[in-house]
Amino acid sequence: MIRFAVSLALATLAASASAAPSATSSTSPLTTVSERSGFKSTGRYAEVVDLCARFQKAYPKQVRCFEFGRTPENRPMLALAVTRTGALTAEQAKKKGVPVLLIQGGIHAGEIDGKDAGFLALREVLEGRAAPGALDQQVLLFVPVFNVDGHERFGPYNRPNQVGPEEMGWRTTAQNYNLNRDYVKADTTEMQAMLALVNAWDPLAYVDLHVTDGAKFQPDISIQVEPVHGGDAPLRVAGSALQQGILADLKAQGSDPKPYYISFAKEDDPMSGFVDSMPTPRFSHGYFVMRNRFGVLVETHSWKDYRTRVRITRNTIVSLLSQVGQHGKEWARIAKDADARAAALGGTDFTLTYRTTFNAKTIDFPGYAYTRGHSEISGALMTQYDAAIPQTWTVPLRDEIVPELKVRAPQGGYLVPLAEAARVAAKLKQHGITYKVLGADEMSAEVETFRATKTTFGAKSFEGHQALAVEGEWARERRSLAKGALFVPIAQPKSQLVMTMLEPRGPDSLLAWGAFNNWFERKEYMEDYVAEEVAREQLETNPALREEFRKKLDTDADFNKSPQARLEFFARRHSSWDERFNLYPVMRTAVKY
């Protein structure tokens, strides 16, 4: 449930916990601890609660501060709706047809530039000193801190490879989840609240503000936008225009922005260059492609000081407001057209995965002088930079991204059997995906089923899950369906998200995240001595099977040498074999229920 009021008690608490005395000449009640400290410090979450209420009080017709969820440690998750259109609620924004720009800070709460830059930009825009007229054309939905509990795990050394602020929050949540891996699986209370906010407001663009880790180099920010490399074709054109507009604005203000994630192809080796990629939907800018909306990943450089990073992030926010103010209605129309195209996806190809080719171009990249040598500490080959000596690196950039795995979408949709219906329905609801509950049994439905021919379980836990990768193909057969099973139609705007979640070979499918591991674990066996007896009986009574076994012994050396493989050959042909073993418990159908 989205709550639309900030607790008076929390606001009072925040006011009493306001920041240290001003270190600047600013006297505005809407300045931040960051500004007043000369960008040495950042405030605690009580400051967010206080400023949220203060902005609404100062601009009651342009700002609404509201709570959209509670964290596991019972802190309020706050957002500010900011506009001059009068559309201060999701319903009003939809009714007026006003584009929504959602800007989120603090998903990794140690990377907190977005919070302070967002409040700074917001004040300047409301005062008319930045992005003039932009709020007349859109709603800005600002979430200062997404990972609120992580923000309050405050400390001076939480980001040792980051220059300032003096203290900051923690990367993960109170439950130790990384929120920027949670967009599809939505395990966390925080993500479920965010998805509810997104479902209500349907933002045209979702902006995720970060600070990158890594090497020392001169560029101060990267701006990645999707769809650019994948997704709906006309929407990719608009995504490229949005990205190029932001890059141009930042260049005009003295930055050196890059359109790719600035991370070496080979860790700690500058000469290995860079590799661009298409993000998977676990990440914010990979997820929103699947909703036919823009996902924007902003990464300032951790080795720039906090004042510099806040300024550049502020510039990015102002640019985004200007771009959406100027083009938002046109882009919203293209996005709605993309929804219509997505609803017609049935029977056509959908790209599940992308790959970066090995085609490379040579670029001149602004770095610093460095040396590489074996460390006396670790014994490893390490790089040491001299930031006093600028140096141009001539390095490869691989940025050609092409489809890798394509899957034909079902004509009708997906069927989820009754046994799995409740928990799959809960996930579909979180993403705003439409489905239908079957009202009657069907004894012999013609469907497609997927049986894994190879399964690979993750060697260790990741984000609380044991991952699973499968190989196999869809094949036609008849299965029974019980009343209460789910039908998930492909004919809906979020069809790409449906396929992302339910196609078993997708990198962020429910299966890939381990939701159905039980179905790929063998639970019933016969003892070896029984299997021996069964095999002898089969060999005696089935000449064709006897010949098949002999040929496999002659042609498959590994099979010949493995007692277990040889016994399983016969066990699989016995009536006791579990026909559901390695059967994916979601089916496809050409029927539109």
VEXDREN-2710 file (C-alpha; in Angstrom, 1 decimal):
% VEXDREN-2710
k/r/px/py/pz
1/MET/0.0/0.0/0.0
2/ILE/1.4/3.4/-0.9
3/ARG/1.0/5.9/1.9
4/PHE/0.7/9.6/1.1
5/ALA/1.6/11.3/4.4
6/VAL/4.9/11.7/6.2
7/SER/4.6/11.1/9.9
8/LEU/4.5/14.2/12.0
9/ALA/6.6/12.5/14.6
10/LEU/9.3/11.7/12.1
11/ALA/9.2/15.2/10.7
12/THR/9.6/16.6/14.2
13/LEU/12.4/14.2/14.9
14/ALA/14.1/15.2/11.7
15/ALA/13.8/18.9/12.5
16/SER/15.4/18.4/15.9
17/ALA/18.2/16.5/14.3
18/SER/19.1/19.1/11.7
19/ALA/22.6/19.6/10.5
20/ALA/25.6/21.3/12.0
21/PRO/26.0/25.1/11.8
22/SER/26.3/26.6/8.3
23/ALA/29.8/26.5/6.7
24/THR/28.6/28.6/3.8
25/SER/26.8/31.9/3.3
26/SER/23.6/30.1/2.3
27/THR/20.7/30.8/4.7
28/SER/18.0/28.9/2.8
29/PRO/16.1/26.4/4.9
30/LEU/16.2/24.0/1.9
31/THR/20.0/23.6/1.9
32/THR/21.6/20.3/2.8
33/VAL/24.2/19.3/5.4
34/SER/26.4/18.6/2.3
35/GLU/26.2/22.2/1.1
36/ARG/26.6/23.7/4.6
37/SER/29.7/21.6/5.3
38/GLY/31.4/22.7/2.1
39/PHE/30.6/19.2/0.6
40/LYS/32.7/17.5/3.3
41/SER/29.7/15.6/4.9
42/THR/26.4/14.2/4.1
43/GLY/23.4/14.1/6.4
44/ARG/21.7/11.2/8.1
45/TYR/18.3/10.0/6.9
46/ALA/16.5/12.3/9.4
47/GLU/17.6/15.1/7.1
48/VAL/15.7/13.5/4.2
49/VAL/12.6/13.3/6.3
50/ASP/13.0/17.0/7.3
51/LEU/13.8/18.3/3.8
52/CYS/10.9/16.3/2.2
53/ALA/8.5/18.1/4.6
54/ARG/10.2/21.5/4.2
55/PHE/10.1/21.4/0.4
56/GLN/6.3/20.6/0.5
57/LYS/5.8/23.4/3.0
58/ALA/7.8/25.9/0.9
59/TYR/6.1/24.9/-2.4
60/PRO/2.7/23.4/-1.5
61/LYS/1.3/23.7/-5.0
62/GLN/4.4/22.2/-6.7
63/VAL/5.7/19.6/-4.2
64/ARG/4.1/16.6/-2.5
65/CYS/6.1/14.6/0.0
66/PHE/4.9/11.1/0.6
67/GLU/5.8/7.7/2.0
68/PHE/5.6/4.8/-0.4
69/GLY/6.9/2.0/1.8
70/ARG/8.6/0.8/5.0
71/THR/12.0/-0.8/5.2
72/PRO/12.7/-4.1/7.1
73/GLU/13.9/-1.8/10.0
74/ASN/10.7/0.2/9.8
75/ARG/12.0/3.4/8.3
76/PRO/9.9/5.4/5.9
77/MET/10.7/5.3/2.2
78/LEU/10.0/8.8/1.0
79/ALA/9.5/10.3/-2.4
80/LEU/8.8/13.9/-3.6
81/ALA/6.4/14.5/-6.5
82/VAL/7.5/17.8/-8.1
83/THR/5.7/19.6/-10.9
84/ARG/4.0/22.8/-12.0
85/THR/1.3/20.9/-13.9
86/GLY/-0.9/20.2/-10.9
87/ALA/-0.4/16.5/-11.3
88/LEU/0.9/15.7/-7.8
89/THR/-0.6/12.2/-7.7
90/ALA/-0.2/9.2/-10.0
91/GLU/-3.9/9.4/-10.9
92/GLN/-3.6/13.1/-11.9
93/ALA/-0.5/12.5/-13.9
94/LYS/-2.2/9.7/-15.9
95/LYS/-5.3/11.8/-16.4
96/LYS/-3.4/14.8/-17.6
97/GLY/-1.0/12.7/-19.7
98/VAL/2.1/14.2/-18.1
99/PRO/5.4/12.3/-18.5
100/VAL/7.0/11.2/-15.3
101/LEU/10.7/11.2/-14.7
102/LEU/11.7/9.1/-11.7
103/ILE/15.2/9.9/-10.2
104/GLN/16.5/7.6/-7.5
105/GLY/19.5/8.1/-5.2
106/GLY/21.2/5.8/-2.8
107/ILE/20.4/2.4/-4.1
108/HIS/23.9/1.7/-2.9
109/ALA/23.8/4.0/0.1
110/GLY/27.6/4.5/0.3
111/GLU/27.3/6.1/-3.2
112/ILE/25.2/8.9/-2.0
113/ASP/25.9/11.7/-4.5
114/GLY/22.3/11.5/-5.8
115/LYS/20.7/12.4/-2.6
116/ASP/22.5/15.7/-2.1
117/ALA/22.7/16.5/-5.8
118/GLY/19.0/15.8/-6.1
119/PHE/18.0/18.2/-3.4
120/LEU/20.3/20.9/-4.8
121/ALA/18.9/20.5/-8.3
122/LEU/15.4/20.5/-7.0
123/ARG/15.8/23.7/-5.1
124/GLU/17.4/25.5/-8.1
125/VAL/14.7/24.3/-10.5
126/LEU/11.9/25.4/-8.2
127/GLU/13.6/28.8/-7.7
128/GLY/13.8/29.1/-11.5
129/ARG/17.6/29.1/-11.7
130/ALA/17.8/25.8/-13.6
131/ALA/15.9/24.0/-16.3
132/PRO/13.4/26.8/-16.8
133/GLY/10.0/25.6/-17.8
134/ALA/10.8/21.9/-17.4
135/LEU/8.4/21.4/-14.5
136/ASP/5.6/22.8/-16.7
137/GLN/6.0/19.7/-18.9
138/GLN/6.5/16.8/-16.5
139/VAL/6.4/15.3/-13.0
140/LEU/9.7/14.7/-11.3
141/LEU/9.5/11.8/-8.9
142/PHE/12.5/12.0/-6.6
143/VAL/13.5/9.2/-4.3
144/PRO/16.4/10.6/-2.3
145/VAL/17.5/7.3/-0.8
146/PHE/16.2/3.9/-2.0
147/ASN/18.4/1.8/0.4
148/VAL/17.3/3.6/3.6
149/ASP/18.5/1.0/6.1
150/GLY/21.8/0.8/4.4
151/HIS/22.1/4.6/4.5
152/GLU/21.9/4.5/8.3
153/ARG/24.7/1.9/8.6
154/PHE/26.8/5.0/8.7
155/GLY/30.6/5.1/8.9
156/PRO/33.8/6.8/7.8
157/TYR/35.4/3.9/5.8
158/ASN/32.4/2.3/4.2
159/ARG/33.8/3.2/0.7
160/PRO/37.6/3.1/1.0
161/ASN/38.1/3.7/-2.7
162/GLN/35.9/6.8/-2.8
163/VAL/36.9/10.4/-2.0
164/GLY/34.3/11.7/0.4
165/PRO/32.0/12.4/2.0
166/GLU/33.6/11.9/5.4
167/GLU/31.0/9.3/6.4
168/MET/28.4/7.5/4.3
169/GLY/26.1/4.5/4.3
170/TRP/26.5/0.9/3.3
171/ARG/26.1/-0.8/-0.1
172/THR/23.6/-3.4/0.9
173/THR/20.3/-3.4/2.8
174/ALA/19.7/-4.4/6.5
175/GLN/19.1/-7.9/5.1
176/ASN/22.3/-7.8/3.1
177/TYR/20.7/-7.6/-0.3
178/ASN/22.1/-5.7/-3.2
179/LEU/19.0/-3.9/-4.5
180/ASN/20.6/-3.4/-8.0
181/ARG/20.4/-7.2/-8.5
182/ASP/16.7/-7.4/-7.3
183/TYR/14.6/-5.8/-10.0
184/VAL/13.2/-9.1/-11.5
185/LYS/13.3/-11.5/-8.5
186/ALA/12.0/-8.7/-6.1
187/ASP/13.0/-10.5/-2.9
188/THR/13.3/-7.3/-0.8
189/THR/10.7/-5.2/1.0
190/GLU/12.3/-2.2/-0.6
191/MET/12.1/-3.4/-4.2
192/GLN/8.5/-4.5/-3.7
193/ALA/7.7/-1.0/-2.5
194/MET/9.6/0.5/-5.5
195/LEU/7.8/-1.7/-8.0
196/ALA/4.5/-0.6/-6.5
197/LEU/5.6/3.0/-6.9
198/VAL/6.6/2.3/-10.5
199/ASN/3.4/0.5/-11.3
200/ALA/1.3/3.4/-9.9
201/TRP/3.2/6.2/-11.7
202/ASP/4.5/4.4/-14.9
203/PRO/7.6/6.7/-15.3
204/LEU/8.8/7.3/-18.8
205/ALA/12.4/7.2/-17.5
206/TYR/13.9/5.7/-14.4
207/VAL/17.3/7.2/-13.4
208/ASP/19.6/5.3/-11.1
209/LEU/22.4/7.4/-9.5
210/HIS/25.6/5.7/-8.6
211/VAL/29.4/6.2/-8.0
212/THR/31.6/3.8/-9.9
213/ASP/34.5/1.8/-8.4
214/GLY/37.7/1.1/-10.2
215/ALA/40.9/2.6/-11.6
216/LYS/42.0/6.2/-11.6
217/PHE/41.4/8.1/-14.8
218/GLN/40.3/11.5/-15.9
219/PRO/36.6/11.1/-17.1
220/ASP/34.2/12.1/-14.4
221/ILE/31.0/10.3/-15.3
222/SER/29.4/7.7/-17.5
223/ILE/25.8/7.8/-18.8
224/GLN/24.3/4.5/-20.0
225/VAL/20.8/4.5/-21.4
226/GLU/18.6/1.6/-22.5
227/PRO/16.9/0.9/-24.8
228/VAL/19.9/1.7/-27.0
229/HIS/21.5/-1.7/-27.6
230/GLY/18.3/-3.8/-27.4
231/GLY/14.6/-3.5/-26.9
232/ASP/12.0/-1.9/-29.1
233/ALA/13.6/-0.5/-32.3
234/PRO/11.8/3.0/-32.4
235/LEU/12.3/3.3/-28.7
236/ARG/16.1/2.7/-29.2
237/VAL/16.2/5.7/-31.4
238/ALA/14.6/7.8/-28.7
239/GLY/16.9/6.3/-26.1
240/SER/20.0/7.2/-28.2
241/ALA/18.6/10.8/-28.5
242/LEU/18.2/11.0/-24.7
243/GLN/21.7/9.7/-24.1
244/GLN/23.3/12.0/-26.7
245/GLY/21.4/15.0/-25.3
246/ILE/22.7/14.3/-21.7
247/LEU/26.3/13.7/-23.0
248/ALA/26.2/17.0/-24.9
249/ASP/24.9/19.0/-21.9
250/LEU/27.6/17.6/-19.7
251/LYS/30.3/18.3/-22.2
252/ALA/29.2/21.8/-22.4
253/GLN/29.6/22.1/-18.7
254/GLY/33.2/20.9/-18.7
255/SER/32.7/17.1/-18.0
256/ASP/34.1/14.3/-20.1
257/PRO/31.2/11.8/-20.0
258/LYS/31.4/8.4/-21.6
259/PRO/28.5/6.3/-23.0
260/TYR/29.8/3.0/-21.6
261/TYR/30.6/1.6/-18.1
262/ILE/34.3/2.6/-17.5
263/SER/35.6/-0.7/-16.3
264/PHE/38.6/-2.5/-17.7
265/ALA/38.1/-5.6/-19.9
266/LYS/40.7/-7.3/-17.7
267/GLU/40.8/-6.2/-14.1
268/ASP/43.6/-3.8/-13.1
269/ASP/45.0/-3.7/-16.6
270/PRO/44.5/-0.3/-18.3
271/MET/45.8/-1.6/-21.7
272/SER/43.0/-4.2/-21.8
273/GLY/40.6/-1.4/-22.7
274/PHE/36.8/-1.4/-22.3
275/VAL/33.9/-3.6/-23.2
276/ASP/30.4/-2.3/-23.5
277/SER/27.5/-4.6/-22.9
278/MET/23.7/-5.0/-22.7
279/PRO/22.6/-5.1/-19.1
280/THR/20.5/-8.0/-17.9
281/PRO/17.1/-7.2/-16.3
282/ARG/18.4/-7.7/-12.7
283/PHE/19.9/-4.2/-13.1
284/SER/17.7/-1.1/-13.2
285/HIS/18.6/0.0/-16.7
286/GLY/18.2/-3.5/-18.0
287/TYR/14.9/-4.0/-16.3
288/PHE/13.1/-0.9/-17.7
289/VAL/13.8/-1.9/-21.3
290/MET/11.5/-4.9/-20.6
291/ARG/8.7/-2.4/-19.7
292/ASN/9.3/-0.3/-22.8
293/ARG/10.6/2.6/-20.8
294/PHE/14.0/4.3/-20.5
295/GLY/16.5/3.1/-17.9
296/VAL/19.4/5.5/-17.2
297/LEU/22.5/4.4/-15.2
298/VAL/24.6/7.4/-14.0
299/GLU/28.0/6.6/-12.6
300/THR/30.2/9.4/-11.3
301/HIS/33.9/8.5/-10.7
302/SER/34.8/7.6/-7.1
303/TRP/38.2/9.2/-7.2
304/LYS/36.7/12.7/-7.9
305/ASP/36.1/14.7/-4.7
306/TYR/32.6/14.9/-3.3
307/ARG/32.0/18.5/-4.3
308/THR/32.9/17.6/-7.9
309/ARG/30.7/14.5/-7.9
310/VAL/27.7/16.3/-6.5
311/ARG/28.0/19.1/-9.0
312/ILE/28.2/16.7/-11.9
313/THR/25.3/14.7/-10.7
314/ARG/23.3/17.9/-10.2
315/ASN/24.2/18.8/-13.8
316/THR/23.0/15.4/-15.0
317/ILE/19.7/15.8/-13.2
318/VAL/19.1/19.2/-14.7
319/SER/19.9/17.9/-18.1
320/LEU/17.4/15.0/-17.7
321/LEU/14.7/17.5/-16.6
322/SER/15.5/19.6/-19.7
323/GLN/15.5/16.7/-22.1
324/VAL/12.3/15.2/-20.8
325/GLY/10.7/18.7/-20.6
326/GLN/11.5/19.3/-24.3
327/HIS/10.9/15.8/-25.7
328/GLY/8.9/13.9/-23.1
329/LYS/5.5/14.0/-24.7
330/GLU/7.0/12.7/-28.0
331/TRP/9.0/10.0/-26.2
332/ALA/5.9/9.0/-24.2
333/ARG/4.0/8.5/-27.4
334/ILE/6.8/6.3/-28.8
335/ALA/6.8/4.3/-25.5
336/LYS/3.0/3.8/-25.8
337/ASP/3.4/2.6/-29.4
338/ALA/6.1/0.2/-28.1
339/ASP/3.5/-1.1/-25.6
340/ALA/1.2/-1.8/-28.5
341/ARG/4.0/-3.6/-30.5
342/ALA/4.8/-5.6/-27.4
343/ALA/1.2/-6.7/-27.1
344/ALA/1.6/-8.2/-30.6
345/LEU/4.8/-10.1/-29.7
346/GLY/3.2/-13.6/-29.9
347/GLY/4.7/-15.8/-32.6
348/THR/7.7/-13.5/-33.2
349/ASP/11.3/-13.7/-32.0
350/PHE/12.4/-12.2/-28.7
351/THR/16.0/-11.7/-27.7
352/LEU/16.7/-13.3/-24.3
353/THR/20.5/-12.6/-24.3
354/TYR/23.0/-10.3/-26.0
355/ARG/26.7/-10.6/-26.5
356/THR/29.5/-8.2/-27.2
357/THR/31.5/-9.2/-30.3
358/PHE/35.3/-9.2/-30.4
359/ASN/35.3/-6.4/-33.0
360/ALA/37.2/-3.5/-31.4
361/LYS/38.0/0.0/-32.3
362/THR/41.0/1.9/-30.9
363/ILE/40.3/5.0/-28.8
364/ASP/42.3/7.6/-27.0
365/PHE/41.3/7.5/-23.4
366/PRO/42.3/10.2/-20.9
367/GLY/44.1/8.4/-18.0
368/TYR/47.0/9.0/-15.8
369/ALA/50.6/7.7/-15.8
370/TYR/50.9/4.4/-14.0
371/THR/53.4/1.6/-13.3
372/ARG/52.7/-2.1/-12.9
373/GLY/54.8/-4.4/-10.6
374/HIS/54.5/-7.2/-8.2
375/SER/53.2/-6.2/-4.8
376/GLU/55.3/-7.0/-1.6
377/ILE/51.9/-7.3/0.2
378/SER/49.9/-9.6/-2.0
379/GLY/52.5/-10.9/-4.4
380/ALA/50.2/-10.1/-7.3
381/LEU/50.8/-7.8/-10.2
382/MET/49.4/-4.4/-9.2
383/THR/48.9/-1.1/-10.9
384/GLN/49.9/2.2/-9.2
385/TYR/48.6/5.5/-10.7
386/ASP/50.2/9.0/-10.6
387/ALA/47.2/11.3/-10.7
388/ALA/49.6/14.3/-11.1
389/ILE/50.6/13.2/-14.6
390/PRO/47.8/13.0/-17.1
391/GLN/48.4/10.5/-19.8
392/THR/46.5/9.4/-22.9
393/TRP/45.9/5.7/-23.2
394/THR/45.5/4.2/-26.6
395/VAL/43.3/1.2/-25.9
396/PRO/40.6/-1.0/-27.5
397/LEU/36.9/-0.5/-27.0
398/ARG/34.5/-3.3/-27.8
399/ASP/31.1/-1.8/-28.2
400/GLU/29.4/-3.9/-30.9
401/ILE/26.5/-5.6/-29.2
402/VAL/24.4/-8.2/-31.0
403/PRO/21.6/-10.7/-30.1
404/GLU/22.8/-14.0/-28.8
405/LEU/19.8/-16.2/-27.8
406/LYS/16.5/-15.6/-29.6
407/VAL/13.3/-17.4/-28.6
408/ARG/10.0/-17.5/-30.4
409/ALA/7.2/-16.1/-28.3
410/PRO/4.2/-18.3/-27.7
411/GLN/1.1/-17.5/-29.7
412/GLY/-1.1/-17.5/-26.6
413/GLY/1.0/-17.3/-23.5
414/TYR/2.3/-19.3/-20.5
415/LEU/0.5/-21.7/-18.2
416/VAL/1.5/-22.2/-14.6
417/PRO/0.1/-25.3/-12.9
418/LEU/-1.9/-25.1/-9.8
419/ALA/0.9/-26.3/-7.6
420/GLU/3.0/-23.3/-8.5
421/ALA/0.2/-20.8/-9.2
422/ALA/0.2/-18.9/-5.9
423/ARG/3.8/-18.0/-5.7
424/VAL/4.2/-17.2/-9.4
425/ALA/1.1/-15.1/-9.2
426/ALA/2.6/-13.1/-6.3
427/LYS/5.6/-12.3/-8.5
428/LEU/3.5/-11.3/-11.5
429/LYS/1.5/-9.0/-9.3
430/GLN/4.7/-7.3/-8.0
431/HIS/5.5/-6.3/-11.6
432/GLY/2.0/-5.4/-12.7
433/ILE/1.7/-8.3/-15.1
434/THR/-1.7/-9.4/-16.2
435/TYR/-2.8/-13.0/-15.7
436/LYS/-6.0/-15.1/-15.5
437/VAL/-6.9/-17.9/-13.1
438/LEU/-8.4/-20.9/-15.0
439/GLY/-11.9/-21.6/-13.8
440/ALA/-12.2/-25.3/-14.8
441/ASP/-10.1/-28.5/-15.2
442/GLU/-8.7/-29.4/-18.6
443/MET/-7.8/-33.0/-18.9
444/SER/-5.8/-32.9/-22.1
445/ALA/-4.5/-29.5/-23.1
446/GLU/-2.2/-29.3/-26.1
447/VAL/0.8/-27.4/-24.7
448/GLU/4.6/-26.9/-25.1
449/THR/6.8/-28.3/-22.3
450/PHE/10.4/-27.8/-21.6
451/ARG/12.5/-30.7/-20.4
452/ALA/16.1/-29.9/-19.4
453/THR/18.7/-31.9/-21.2
454/LYS/21.5/-30.4/-19.0
455/THR/21.3/-28.6/-15.7
456/THR/24.1/-26.6/-14.0
457/PHE/23.5/-25.4/-10.4
458/GLY/25.5/-22.5/-9.0
459/ALA/28.5/-23.5/-7.0
460/LYS/27.7/-21.0/-4.2
461/SER/24.9/-18.8/-3.0
462/PHE/24.3/-15.5/-4.8
463/GLU/21.9/-12.9/-3.3
464/GLY/20.5/-15.7/-1.2
465/HIS/19.8/-18.0/-4.2
466/GLN/21.4/-21.0/-5.8
467/ALA/21.3/-20.2/-9.5
468/LEU/20.3/-22.7/-12.1
469/ALA/21.2/-22.8/-15.8
470/VAL/19.4/-25.2/-18.1
471/GLU/19.7/-26.4/-21.7
472/GLY/16.8/-27.9/-23.7
473/GLU/14.0/-27.1/-26.1
474/TRP/10.3/-26.7/-26.0
475/ALA/8.3/-29.6/-27.4
476/ARG/4.6/-30.3/-27.9
477/GLU/2.7/-32.7/-25.7
478/ARG/-0.6/-33.0/-23.9
479/ARG/-0.9/-32.3/-20.2
480/SER/-3.7/-31.9/-17.7
481/LEU/-4.5/-28.6/-16.1
482/ALA/-6.3/-28.2/-12.8
483/LYS/-8.8/-25.4/-12.0
484/GLY/-6.8/-22.6/-10.4
485/ALA/-3.9/-22.8/-12.8
486/LEU/-2.7/-19.5/-14.3
487/PHE/-2.8/-18.3/-17.8
488/VAL/-0.3/-15.4/-18.5
489/PRO/-1.1/-13.9/-21.9
490/ILE/1.6/-12.8/-24.2
491/ALA/-0.8/-10.1/-25.6
492/GLN/0.0/-7.4/-23.0
493/PRO/2.3/-4.4/-22.9
494/LYS/4.7/-6.1/-20.5
495/SER/5.1/-9.2/-22.8
496/GLN/8.9/-8.8/-22.8
497/LEU/8.9/-8.8/-19.1
498/VAL/6.7/-11.9/-19.1
499/MET/9.3/-13.7/-21.3
500/THR/12.1/-12.4/-19.2
501/MET/10.6/-14.0/-16.1
502/LEU/9.1/-17.2/-17.6
503/GLU/11.5/-18.3/-20.4
504/PRO/13.7/-20.9/-18.6
505/ARG/17.0/-20.0/-20.4
506/GLY/16.7/-16.3/-19.6
507/PRO/19.6/-15.0/-17.4
508/ASP/17.1/-13.5/-14.9
509/SER/14.2/-15.8/-15.2
510/LEU/12.5/-17.2/-12.1
511/LEU/14.1/-20.5/-13.0
512/ALA/17.6/-19.0/-13.3
513/TRP/17.2/-17.5/-9.8
514/GLY/16.4/-20.9/-8.4
515/ALA/12.7/-20.6/-7.9
516/PHE/12.1/-24.1/-9.4
517/ASN/15.2/-26.0/-8.3
518/ASN/13.1/-28.8/-6.7
519/TRP/11.9/-29.8/-10.2
520/PHE/15.5/-30.4/-11.3
521/GLU/16.5/-32.5/-8.3
522/ARG/16.1/-36.3/-8.6
523/LYS/14.1/-37.5/-5.5
524/GLU/13.3/-41.2/-6.3
525/TYR/15.9/-44.0/-6.8
526/MET/16.1/-47.7/-7.0
527/GLU/19.0/-49.5/-5.3
528/ASP/21.7/-50.7/-7.5
529/TYR/20.9/-54.4/-6.9
530/VAL/17.3/-53.7/-7.9
531/ALA/18.4/-51.8/-11.0
532/GLU/20.6/-54.7/-12.0
533/GLU/17.6/-57.0/-11.8
534/VAL/15.4/-54.6/-13.7
535/ALA/18.1/-54.2/-16.4
536/ARG/18.4/-58.0/-16.9
537/GLU/14.6/-58.3/-17.2
538/GLN/14.5/-55.5/-19.8
539/LEU/17.4/-57.0/-21.8
540/GLU/15.7/-60.4/-21.9
541/THR/12.2/-59.1/-23.0
542/ASN/13.2/-56.2/-25.3
543/PRO/15.5/-57.0/-28.2
544/ALA/15.4/-53.4/-29.5
545/LEU/16.5/-52.1/-26.1
546/ARG/19.3/-54.8/-26.0
547/GLU/20.6/-53.6/-29.4
548/GLU/20.4/-49.9/-28.3
549/PHE/22.4/-50.7/-25.1
550/ARG/25.0/-52.6/-27.1
551/LYS/25.5/-49.7/-29.6
552/LYS/25.8/-47.2/-26.8
553/LEU/28.5/-49.3/-25.1
554/ASP/30.4/-49.4/-28.4
555/THR/30.1/-45.7/-29.2
556/ASP/30.2/-43.9/-25.9
557/ALA/33.4/-44.5/-23.9
558/ASP/32.3/-42.5/-20.9
559/PHE/29.0/-44.3/-20.7
560/ASN/30.8/-47.6/-21.0
561/LYS/33.1/-46.8/-18.1
562/SER/30.3/-45.5/-15.8
563/PRO/28.3/-48.1/-13.8
564/GLN/25.8/-45.4/-12.7
565/ALA/25.2/-44.2/-16.3
566/ARG/24.7/-47.7/-17.4
567/LEU/22.1/-48.5/-14.7
568/GLU/20.4/-45.2/-15.3
569/PHE/20.0/-46.1/-19.0
570/PHE/17.6/-48.8/-17.8
571/ALA/16.1/-46.9/-14.9
572/ARG/14.9/-44.2/-17.3
573/ARG/13.1/-46.8/-19.3
574/HIS/11.3/-48.3/-16.3
575/SER/7.8/-47.3/-15.3
576/SER/9.1/-46.1/-11.9
577/TRP/11.1/-43.3/-13.5
578/ASP/9.8/-39.9/-12.5
579/GLU/8.5/-38.3/-15.8
580/ARG/8.5/-34.9/-14.1
581/PHE/12.2/-35.0/-13.3
582/ASN/13.8/-32.0/-15.2
583/LEU/10.4/-30.9/-16.4
584/TYR/10.0/-27.1/-16.1
585/PRO/6.8/-26.4/-14.3
586/VAL/5.6/-23.7/-16.7
587/MET/4.1/-24.5/-20.1
588/ARG/3.5/-22.5/-23.2
589/THR/0.2/-22.5/-25.2
590/ALA/-1.0/-21.2/-28.5
591/VAL/-4.5/-20.9/-27.0
592/LYS/-5.7/-17.6/-25.7
593/TYR/-7.7/-18.5/-22.6
END
